[in-house]
Amino acid sequence: MSPLKHLTAEEKKFWDDNGYLKLSNIFTDEEIEEMSASFDDIYSRKEKADGVI
């Protein structure tokens, strides 16, 4: 898991003003690979069930 990062004052203000943040480098490459494999697995099960989840 990636190390914990605290929001800067500028990020906090942007969050307060807009309700979202675009953050970089939240996940490691390994975490992204794991999530991608999980999503692929879920998607393949969805197709086999004719779109019924």
PQR file with spaces between the fields and no chain letter, atoms N, CA, C, O and H, PARSE charges and radii, in Angstrom:
ATOM       1  N    MET     1       0.845   -1.184    0.000 -0.4000 1.5000
ATOM       2  CA   MET     1       0.000    0.000    0.000 -0.0000 2.0000
ATOM       3  C    MET     1       0.887    1.243    0.000  0.5500 1.7000
ATOM       4  O    MET     1       1.943    1.276    0.631 -0.5500 1.4000
ATOM       5  N    SER     2       0.433    2.250   -0.718 -0.4000 1.5000
ATOM       6  CA   SER     2       1.180    3.502   -0.802 -0.0000 2.0000
ATOM       7  C    SER     2       1.184    4.221    0.543  0.5500 1.7000
ATOM       8  O    SER     2       0.243    4.084    1.325 -0.5500 1.4000
ATOM       9  H    SER     2      -0.425    2.223   -1.231  0.4000 1.0000
ATOM      10  N    PRO     3       2.244    4.988    0.813 -0.5600 1.5000
ATOM      11  CA   PRO     3       2.291    5.722    2.084  0.2800 2.0000
ATOM      12  C    PRO     3       1.176    6.766    2.173  0.5500 1.7000
ATOM      13  O    PRO     3       0.729    7.309    1.163 -0.5500 1.4000
ATOM      14  N    LEU     4       0.747    7.028    3.387 -0.4000 1.5000
ATOM      15  CA   LEU     4      -0.312    7.999    3.644 -0.0000 2.0000
ATOM      16  C    LEU     4       0.166    9.401    3.286  0.5500 1.7000
ATOM      17  O    LEU     4       1.283    9.789    3.628 -0.5500 1.4000
ATOM      18  H    LEU     4       1.111    6.586    4.208  0.4000 1.0000
ATOM      19  N    LYS     5      -0.683   10.158    2.596 -0.4000 1.5000
ATOM      20  CA   LYS     5      -0.354   11.529    2.209 -0.0000 2.0000
ATOM      21  C    LYS     5      -1.437   12.446    2.754  0.5500 1.7000
ATOM      22  O    LYS     5      -2.626   12.153    2.624 -0.5500 1.4000
ATOM      23  H    LYS     5      -1.590    9.843    2.318  0.4000 1.0000
ATOM      24  N    HIS     6      -1.041   13.525    3.349 -0.4000 1.5000
ATOM      25  CA   HIS     6      -1.995   14.510    3.847 -0.0000 2.0000
ATOM      26  C    HIS     6      -2.264   15.545    2.762  0.5500 1.7000
ATOM      27  O    HIS     6      -1.383   15.870    1.967 -0.5500 1.4000
ATOM      28  H    HIS     6      -0.075   13.762    3.454  0.4000 1.0000
ATOM      29  N    LEU     7      -3.489   16.057    2.740 -0.4000 1.5000
ATOM      30  CA   LEU     7      -3.837   17.079    1.764 -0.0000 2.0000
ATOM      31  C    LEU     7      -3.169   18.403    2.111  0.5500 1.7000
ATOM      32  O    LEU     7      -3.042   18.769    3.280 -0.5500 1.4000
ATOM      33  H    LEU     7      -4.205   15.793    3.387  0.4000 1.0000
ATOM      34  N    THR     8      -2.749   19.103    1.079 -0.4000 1.5000
ATOM      35  CA   THR     8      -2.230   20.453    1.282 -0.0000 2.0000
ATOM      36  C    THR     8      -3.423   21.389    1.485  0.5500 1.7000
ATOM      37  O    THR     8      -4.567   21.011    1.229 -0.5500 1.4000
ATOM      38  H    THR     8      -2.852   18.805    0.130  0.4000 1.0000
ATOM      39  N    ALA     9      -3.153   22.589    1.938 -0.4000 1.5000
ATOM      40  CA   ALA     9      -4.214   23.581    2.113 -0.0000 2.0000
ATOM      41  C    ALA     9      -4.894   23.872    0.770  0.5500 1.7000
ATOM      42  O    ALA     9      -6.110   24.055    0.713 -0.5500 1.4000
ATOM      43  H    ALA     9      -2.224   22.896    2.146  0.4000 1.0000
ATOM      44  N    GLU    10      -4.116   23.913   -0.291 -0.4000 1.5000
ATOM      45  CA   GLU    10      -4.666   24.160   -1.626 -0.0000 2.0000
ATOM      46  C    GLU    10      -5.587   23.010   -2.064  0.5500 1.7000
ATOM      47  O    GLU    10      -6.661   23.250   -2.615 -0.5500 1.4000
ATOM      48  H    GLU    10      -3.128   23.764   -0.244  0.4000 1.0000
ATOM      49  N    GLU    11      -5.163   21.762   -1.817 -0.4000 1.5000
ATOM      50  CA   GLU    11      -6.003   20.608   -2.153 -0.0000 2.0000
ATOM      51  C    GLU    11      -7.295   20.613   -1.340  0.5500 1.7000
ATOM      52  O    GLU    11      -8.367   20.319   -1.869 -0.5500 1.4000
ATOM      53  H    GLU    11      -4.290   21.567   -1.370  0.4000 1.0000
ATOM      54  N    LYS    12      -7.192   20.944   -0.071 -0.4000 1.5000
ATOM      55  CA   LYS    12      -8.377   20.997    0.796 -0.0000 2.0000
ATOM      56  C    LYS    12      -9.356   22.053    0.290  0.5500 1.7000
ATOM      57  O    LYS    12     -10.561   21.807    0.238 -0.5500 1.4000
ATOM      58  H    LYS    12      -6.321   21.183    0.358  0.4000 1.0000
ATOM      59  N    LYS    13      -8.845   23.225   -0.082 -0.4000 1.5000
ATOM      60  CA   LYS    13      -9.710   24.288   -0.607 -0.0000 2.0000
ATOM      61  C    LYS    13     -10.375   23.849   -1.904  0.5500 1.7000
ATOM      62  O    LYS    13     -11.567   24.086   -2.100 -0.5500 1.4000
ATOM      63  H    LYS    13      -7.866   23.425   -0.040  0.4000 1.0000
ATOM      64  N    PHE    14      -9.615   23.210   -2.790 -0.4000 1.5000
ATOM      65  CA   PHE    14     -10.188   22.730   -4.042 -0.0000 2.0000
ATOM      66  C    PHE    14     -11.303   21.731   -3.752  0.5500 1.7000
ATOM      67  O    PHE    14     -12.361   21.777   -4.380 -0.5500 1.4000
ATOM      68  H    PHE    14      -8.647   23.017   -2.631  0.4000 1.0000
ATOM      69  N    TRP    15     -11.067   20.824   -2.794 -0.4000 1.5000
ATOM      70  CA   TRP    15     -12.090   19.852   -2.386 -0.0000 2.0000
ATOM      71  C    TRP    15     -13.341   20.578   -1.878  0.5500 1.7000
ATOM      72  O    TRP    15     -14.458   20.265   -2.289 -0.5500 1.4000
ATOM      73  H    TRP    15     -10.209   20.787   -2.284  0.4000 1.0000
ATOM      74  N    ASP    16     -13.145   21.533   -0.998 -0.4000 1.5000
ATOM      75  CA   ASP    16     -14.274   22.281   -0.438 -0.0000 2.0000
ATOM      76  C    ASP    16     -15.053   23.024   -1.528  0.5500 1.7000
ATOM      77  O    ASP    16     -16.282   23.081   -1.486 -0.5500 1.4000
ATOM      78  H    ASP    16     -12.237   21.788   -0.664  0.4000 1.0000
ATOM      79  N    ASP    17     -14.338   23.589   -2.501 -0.4000 1.5000
ATOM      80  CA   ASP    17     -14.975   24.364   -3.564 -0.0000 2.0000
ATOM      81  C    ASP    17     -15.646   23.491   -4.626  0.5500 1.7000
ATOM      82  O    ASP    17     -16.699   23.850   -5.153 -0.5500 1.4000
ATOM      83  H    ASP    17     -13.339   23.543   -2.535  0.4000 1.0000
ATOM      84  N    ASN    18     -15.032   22.340   -4.941 -0.4000 1.5000
ATOM      85  CA   ASN    18     -15.469   21.550   -6.091 -0.0000 2.0000
ATOM      86  C    ASN    18     -16.027   20.170   -5.755  0.5500 1.7000
ATOM      87  O    ASN    18     -16.751   19.581   -6.557 -0.5500 1.4000
ATOM      88  H    ASN    18     -14.177   22.049   -4.514  0.4000 1.0000
ATOM      89  N    GLY    19     -15.695   19.654   -4.577 -0.4000 1.5000
ATOM      90  CA   GLY    19     -16.219   18.351   -4.170 -0.0000 2.0000
ATOM      91  C    GLY    19     -15.470   17.156   -4.719  0.5500 1.7000
ATOM      92  O    GLY    19     -15.927   16.022   -4.574 -0.5500 1.4000
ATOM      93  H    GLY    19     -15.107   20.132   -3.925  0.4000 1.0000
ATOM      94  N    TYR    20     -14.329   17.386   -5.348 -0.4000 1.5000
ATOM      95  CA   TYR    20     -13.512   16.271   -5.833 -0.0000 2.0000
ATOM      96  C    TYR    20     -12.056   16.707   -5.905  0.5500 1.7000
ATOM      97  O    TYR    20     -11.746   17.898   -5.884 -0.5500 1.4000
ATOM      98  H    TYR    20     -13.958   18.307   -5.465  0.4000 1.0000
ATOM      99  N    LEU    21     -11.173   15.724   -5.990 -0.4000 1.5000
ATOM     100  CA   LEU    21      -9.749   15.974   -6.191 -0.0000 2.0000
ATOM     101  C    LEU    21      -9.239   15.027   -7.257  0.5500 1.7000
ATOM     102  O    LEU    21      -9.741   13.910   -7.381 -0.5500 1.4000
ATOM     103  H    LEU    21     -11.425   14.757   -6.007  0.4000 1.0000
ATOM     104  N    LYS    22      -8.271   15.442   -8.013 -0.4000 1.5000
ATOM     105  CA   LYS    22      -7.554   14.571   -8.928 -0.0000 2.0000
ATOM     106  C    LYS    22      -6.158   14.410   -8.338  0.5500 1.7000
ATOM     107  O    LYS    22      -5.350   15.338   -8.350 -0.5500 1.4000
ATOM     108  H    LYS    22      -7.863   16.349   -7.913  0.4000 1.0000
ATOM     109  N    LEU    23      -5.895   13.222   -7.827 -0.4000 1.5000
ATOM     110  CA   LEU    23      -4.620   12.959   -7.175 -0.0000 2.0000
ATOM     111  C    LEU    23      -3.798   11.991   -8.013  0.5500 1.7000
ATOM     112  O    LEU    23      -4.353   11.102   -8.660 -0.5500 1.4000
ATOM     113  H    LEU    23      -6.552   12.468   -7.818  0.4000 1.0000
ATOM     114  N    SER    24      -2.500   12.154   -8.005 -0.4000 1.5000
ATOM     115  CA   SER    24      -1.595   11.280   -8.746 -0.0000 2.0000
ATOM     116  C    SER    24      -0.871   10.342   -7.794  0.5500 1.7000
ATOM     117  O    SER    24      -0.717   10.627   -6.607 -0.5500 1.4000
ATOM     118  H    SER    24      -2.049   12.876   -7.480  0.4000 1.0000
ATOM     119  N    ASN    25      -0.436    9.231   -8.336 -0.4000 1.5000
ATOM     120  CA   ASN    25       0.393    8.267   -7.601 -0.0000 2.0000
ATOM     121  C    ASN    25      -0.259    7.786   -6.311  0.5500 1.7000
ATOM     122  O    ASN    25       0.401    7.677   -5.277 -0.5500 1.4000
ATOM     123  H    ASN    25      -0.561    8.999   -9.301  0.4000 1.0000
ATOM     124  N    ILE    26      -1.555    7.499   -6.376 -0.4000 1.5000
ATOM     125  CA   ILE    26      -2.272    7.000   -5.211 -0.0000 2.0000
ATOM     126  C    ILE    26      -1.976    5.521   -5.007  0.5500 1.7000
ATOM     127  O    ILE    26      -1.842    5.064   -3.872 -0.5500 1.4000
ATOM     128  H    ILE    26      -2.091    7.588   -7.215  0.4000 1.0000
ATOM     129  N    PHE    27      -1.872    4.770   -6.104 -0.4000 1.5000
ATOM     130  CA   PHE    27      -1.635    3.333   -6.044 -0.0000 2.0000
ATOM     131  C    PHE    27      -0.296    3.000   -6.677  0.5500 1.7000
ATOM     132  O    PHE    27       0.160    3.687   -7.592 -0.5500 1.4000
ATOM     133  H    PHE    27      -1.980    5.141   -7.026  0.4000 1.0000
ATOM     134  N    THR    28       0.331    1.938   -6.180 -0.4000 1.5000
ATOM     135  CA   THR    28       1.563    1.449   -6.791 -0.0000 2.0000
ATOM     136  C    THR    28       1.204    0.704   -8.075  0.5500 1.7000
ATOM     137  O    THR    28       0.041    0.367   -8.297 -0.5500 1.4000
ATOM     138  H    THR    28      -0.040    1.381   -5.437  0.4000 1.0000
ATOM     139  N    ASP    29       2.195    0.452   -8.911 -0.4000 1.5000
ATOM     140  CA   ASP    29       1.960   -0.315  -10.137 -0.0000 2.0000
ATOM     141  C    ASP    29       1.404   -1.698   -9.811  0.5500 1.7000
ATOM     142  O    ASP    29       0.534   -2.202  -10.522 -0.5500 1.4000
ATOM     143  H    ASP    29       3.139    0.727   -8.730  0.4000 1.0000
ATOM     144  N    GLU    30       1.901   -2.308   -8.744 -0.4000 1.5000
ATOM     145  CA   GLU    30       1.430   -3.633   -8.349 -0.0000 2.0000
ATOM     146  C    GLU    30      -0.041   -3.595   -7.934  0.5500 1.7000
ATOM     147  O    GLU    30      -0.806   -4.495   -8.281 -0.5500 1.4000
ATOM     148  H    GLU    30       2.608   -1.899   -8.167  0.4000 1.0000
ATOM     149  N    GLU    31      -0.437   -2.565   -7.199 -0.4000 1.5000
ATOM     150  CA   GLU    31      -1.836   -2.435   -6.788 -0.0000 2.0000
ATOM     151  C    GLU    31      -2.742   -2.249   -8.003  0.5500 1.7000
ATOM     152  O    GLU    31      -3.842   -2.800   -8.053 -0.5500 1.4000
ATOM     153  H    GLU    31       0.184   -1.834   -6.917  0.4000 1.0000
ATOM     154  N    ILE    32      -2.284   -1.482   -8.970 -0.4000 1.5000
ATOM     155  CA   ILE    32      -3.067   -1.264  -10.187 -0.0000 2.0000
ATOM     156  C    ILE    32      -3.220   -2.573  -10.953  0.5500 1.7000
ATOM     157  O    ILE    32      -4.302   -2.867  -11.461 -0.5500 1.4000
ATOM     158  H    ILE    32      -1.391   -1.034   -8.929  0.4000 1.0000
ATOM     159  N    GLU    33      -2.156   -3.355  -11.043 -0.4000 1.5000
ATOM     160  CA   GLU    33      -2.230   -4.654  -11.717 -0.0000 2.0000
ATOM     161  C    GLU    33      -3.233   -5.571  -11.028  0.5500 1.7000
ATOM     162  O    GLU    33      -4.014   -6.248  -11.697 -0.5500 1.4000
ATOM     163  H    GLU    33      -1.277   -3.116  -10.631  0.4000 1.0000
ATOM     164  N    GLU    34      -3.219   -5.600   -9.685 -0.4000 1.5000
ATOM     165  CA   GLU    34      -4.169   -6.428   -8.932 -0.0000 2.0000
ATOM     166  C    GLU    34      -5.603   -5.990   -9.198  0.5500 1.7000
ATOM     167  O    GLU    34      -6.475   -6.825   -9.439 -0.5500 1.4000
ATOM     168  H    GLU    34      -2.585   -5.050   -9.142  0.4000 1.0000
ATOM     169  N    MET    35      -5.850   -4.688   -9.155 -0.4000 1.5000
ATOM     170  CA   MET    35      -7.204   -4.182   -9.402 -0.0000 2.0000
ATOM     171  C    MET    35      -7.640   -4.482  -10.831  0.5500 1.7000
ATOM     172  O    MET    35      -8.787   -4.865  -11.061 -0.5500 1.4000
ATOM     173  H    MET    35      -5.141   -4.009   -8.958  0.4000 1.0000
ATOM     174  N    SER    36      -6.746   -4.313  -11.781 -0.4000 1.5000
ATOM     175  CA   SER    36      -7.064   -4.574  -13.178 -0.0000 2.0000
ATOM     176  C    SER    36      -7.450   -6.037  -13.380  0.5500 1.7000
ATOM     177  O    SER    36      -8.413   -6.340  -14.084 -0.5500 1.4000
ATOM     178  H    SER    36      -5.814   -4.002  -11.594  0.4000 1.0000
ATOM     179  N    ALA    37      -6.696   -6.939  -12.762 -0.4000 1.5000
ATOM     180  CA   ALA    37      -7.014   -8.367  -12.861 -0.0000 2.0000
ATOM     181  C    ALA    37      -8.370   -8.660  -12.232  0.5500 1.7000
ATOM     182  O    ALA    37      -9.140   -9.458  -12.766 -0.5500 1.4000
ATOM     183  H    ALA    37      -5.913   -6.694  -12.190  0.4000 1.0000
ATOM     184  N    SER    38      -8.667   -8.031  -11.113 -0.4000 1.5000
ATOM     185  CA   SER    38      -9.965   -8.227  -10.456 -0.0000 2.0000
ATOM     186  C    SER    38     -11.102   -7.720  -11.335  0.5500 1.7000
ATOM     187  O    SER    38     -12.126   -8.390  -11.471 -0.5500 1.4000
ATOM     188  H    SER    38      -8.041   -7.383  -10.678  0.4000 1.0000
ATOM     189  N    PHE    39     -10.930   -6.544  -11.932 -0.4000 1.5000
ATOM     190  CA   PHE    39     -11.963   -6.001  -12.814 -0.0000 2.0000
ATOM     191  C    PHE    39     -12.168   -6.903  -14.031  0.5500 1.7000
ATOM     192  O    PHE    39     -13.300   -7.136  -14.456 -0.5500 1.4000
ATOM     193  H    PHE    39     -10.098   -6.000  -11.822  0.4000 1.0000
ATOM     194  N    ASP    40     -11.055   -7.413  -14.591 -0.4000 1.5000
ATOM     195  CA   ASP    40     -11.166   -8.326  -15.734 -0.0000 2.0000
ATOM     196  C    ASP    40     -11.956   -9.571  -15.351  0.5500 1.7000
ATOM     197  O    ASP    40     -12.787  -10.043  -16.126 -0.5500 1.4000
ATOM     198  H    ASP    40     -10.136   -7.223  -14.246  0.4000 1.0000
ATOM     199  N    ASP    41     -11.700  -10.103  -14.159 -0.4000 1.5000
ATOM     200  CA   ASP    41     -12.411  -11.287  -13.677 -0.0000 2.0000
ATOM     201  C    ASP    41     -13.903  -10.993  -13.526  0.5500 1.7000
ATOM     202  O    ASP    41     -14.742  -11.782  -13.962 -0.5500 1.4000
ATOM     203  H    ASP    41     -11.025   -9.719  -13.529  0.4000 1.0000
ATOM     204  N    ILE    42     -14.225   -9.876  -12.920 -0.4000 1.5000
ATOM     205  CA   ILE    42     -15.634   -9.499  -12.739 -0.0000 2.0000
ATOM     206  C    ILE    42     -16.306   -9.325  -14.098  0.5500 1.7000
ATOM     207  O    ILE    42     -17.430   -9.788  -14.294 -0.5500 1.4000
ATOM     208  H    ILE    42     -13.543   -9.235  -12.566  0.4000 1.0000
ATOM     209  N    TYR    43     -15.637   -8.669  -15.029 -0.4000 1.5000
ATOM     210  CA   TYR    43     -16.213   -8.435  -16.353 -0.0000 2.0000
ATOM     211  C    TYR    43     -16.457   -9.752  -17.080  0.5500 1.7000
ATOM     212  O    TYR    43     -17.492   -9.919  -17.726 -0.5500 1.4000
ATOM     213  H    TYR    43     -14.724   -8.293  -14.870  0.4000 1.0000
ATOM     214  N    SER    44     -15.514  -10.692  -16.981 -0.4000 1.5000
ATOM     215  CA   SER    44     -15.687  -11.968  -17.679 -0.0000 2.0000
ATOM     216  C    SER    44     -16.852  -12.754  -17.089  0.5500 1.7000
ATOM     217  O    SER    44     -17.559  -13.443  -17.824 -0.5500 1.4000
ATOM     218  H    SER    44     -14.674  -10.557  -16.456  0.4000 1.0000
ATOM     219  N    ARG    45     -17.067  -12.665  -15.784 -0.4000 1.5000
ATOM     220  CA   ARG    45     -18.218  -13.336  -15.169 -0.0000 2.0000
ATOM     221  C    ARG    45     -19.513  -12.677  -15.627  0.5500 1.7000
ATOM     222  O    ARG    45     -20.516  -13.365  -15.816 -0.5500 1.4000
ATOM     223  H    ARG    45     -16.493  -12.105  -15.186  0.4000 1.0000
ATOM     224  N    LYS    46     -19.511  -11.372  -15.806 -0.4000 1.5000
ATOM     225  CA   LYS    46     -20.705  -10.650  -16.258 -0.0000 2.0000
ATOM     226  C    LYS    46     -21.096  -11.124  -17.651  0.5500 1.7000
ATOM     227  O    LYS    46     -22.274  -11.368  -17.912 -0.5500 1.4000
ATOM     228  H    LYS    46     -18.696  -10.814  -15.651  0.4000 1.0000
ATOM     229  N    GLU    47     -20.122  -11.259  -18.550 -0.4000 1.5000
ATOM     230  CA   GLU    47     -20.415  -11.701  -19.910 -0.0000 2.0000
ATOM     231  C    GLU    47     -20.996  -13.114  -19.915  0.5500 1.7000
ATOM     232  O    GLU    47     -21.920  -13.398  -20.678 -0.5500 1.4000
ATOM     233  H    GLU    47     -19.165  -11.061  -18.338  0.4000 1.0000
ATOM     234  N    LYS    48     -20.468  -13.998  -19.076 -0.4000 1.5000
ATOM     235  CA   LYS    48     -20.948  -15.380  -19.022 -0.0000 2.0000
ATOM     236  C    LYS    48     -22.381  -15.452  -18.510  0.5500 1.7000
ATOM     237  O    LYS    48     -23.107  -16.395  -18.821 -0.5500 1.4000
ATOM     238  H    LYS    48     -19.718  -13.767  -18.456  0.4000 1.0000
ATOM     239  N    ALA    49     -22.786  -14.460  -17.727 -0.4000 1.5000
ATOM     240  CA   ALA    49     -24.134  -14.458  -17.156 -0.0000 2.0000
ATOM     241  C    ALA    49     -25.100  -13.644  -18.015  0.5500 1.7000
ATOM     242  O    ALA    49     -26.163  -13.240  -17.544 -0.5500 1.4000
ATOM     243  H    ALA    49     -22.196  -13.694  -17.474  0.4000 1.0000
ATOM     244  N    ASP    50     -24.737  -13.405  -19.263 -0.4000 1.5000
ATOM     245  CA   ASP    50     -25.585  -12.630  -20.170 -0.0000 2.0000
ATOM     246  C    ASP    50     -25.962  -11.271  -19.604  0.5500 1.7000
ATOM     247  O    ASP    50     -27.094  -10.816  -19.764 -0.5500 1.4000
ATOM     248  H    ASP    50     -23.873  -13.733  -19.646  0.4000 1.0000
ATOM     249  N    GLY    51     -25.022  -10.632  -18.950 -0.4000 1.5000
ATOM     250  CA   GLY    51     -25.253   -9.286  -18.441 -0.0000 2.0000
ATOM     251  C    GLY    51     -25.944   -9.221  -17.103  0.5500 1.7000
ATOM     252  O    GLY    51     -26.160   -8.128  -16.580 -0.5500 1.4000
ATOM     253  H    GLY    51     -24.102  -11.001  -18.820  0.4000 1.0000
ATOM     254  N    VAL    52     -26.301  -10.362  -16.528 -0.4000 1.5000
ATOM     255  CA   VAL    52     -26.955  -10.370  -15.220 -0.0000 2.0000
ATOM     256  C    VAL    52     -25.889  -10.479  -14.150  0.5500 1.7000
ATOM     257  O    VAL    52     -25.085  -11.411  -14.146 -0.5500 1.4000
ATOM     258  H    VAL    52     -26.125  -11.250  -16.953  0.4000 1.0000
ATOM     259  N    ILE    53     -25.892   -9.523  -13.250 -0.4000 1.5000
ATOM     260  CA   ILE    53     -24.897   -9.534  -12.171 -0.0000 2.0000
ATOM     261  C    ILE    53     -25.600   -9.829  -10.871  0.5500 1.7000
ATOM     262  O    ILE    53     -24.959   -9.888   -9.822 -0.5500 1.4000
ATOM     263  H    ILE    53     -26.545   -8.766  -13.253  0.4000 1.0000
